[in-house]
């Protein structure tokens, strides 16, 4: 599959996952097929007493399977670097939950998260590498941090 | 105010289906549910709203993607204007952990890597072309 087709398909996959959680794309996706890069942003307005949340996804892919075997192959391509950022409520690094995939970091932190409530220099090892799992994780963070006591419990 | 989270029973009643039907929706990935406590799964009300919109055929409005037509030189120039560094210099400093690990810098790191990968693709094409020219001269 050519890189442009792959990136379009990847974007469509993100759209499907984001829609499950009621996020809406408000700006066009950015696709740079020559560099294997995709960026998309989606927002969910404040509702039911919860915060407005913005998801910012940025990824760089390469054709072929990962020669180091670090990342799974998706439709004949593998992920080289990515940042999945959820800005929950107020602006600022501590109000964000972010997952980074970055081979320039030590092996144990190649996939790491910057947890909600912590500054940028805080990194924790992470195992998530699929949009579905990460969005569920973000929703759980929102639930526990923004609705500590909910009468539905 | 309505609770932001619904129990499985509440969702079943709302949708007019059985609780096993709700569990099926969850297990098939069509309705997200989270675990807030040991008391079981909860469905965020916003995700139920989104599910009902999809049932009504009201899909998301997607603005068309912007596919870059910038040349490598244009993209590099834009990067250097924004950062004051070439992609190679940025990548080198990023790997040395000399930048704050902010979301903005991470996005720049992703762009820098993308430009470098693009460059390597161009270089490979150039090398192949030069290799072809050497073969033609030899043959002549």
Interface residues (C-beta under 8 A of the other chain):
Chain A: X4 X8 X11 X15 X19 X20 X21 X22 X24 X25 X26 X27 X28 X29 X30 X31 X32 X33 X34 X35 X36 X37 X39 X44 X47 X48 X49 X50 X56 X58 X59 X60 X62 X80 X81 X82 X83 X85 X93 X96 X98 X100 X102 X104 X114 X120 X121 X123 X132 X135 X136 X139 X140 X143 X144 X147 X150 X151 X152 X153
Chain B: X1 X2 X3 X4 X5 X6 X7 X10 X29 X30 X31 X32 X34 X35 X36 X37 X39 X42 X44 X45 X46 X47 X49 X50 X51 X54 X59 X60 X61 X62 X63 X64 X65 X66 X67 X68 X70 X72 X75 X91 X94 X95 X100 X101 X102 X103 X106 X107 X109 X110 X111 X113 X114 X115 X117 X118 X121
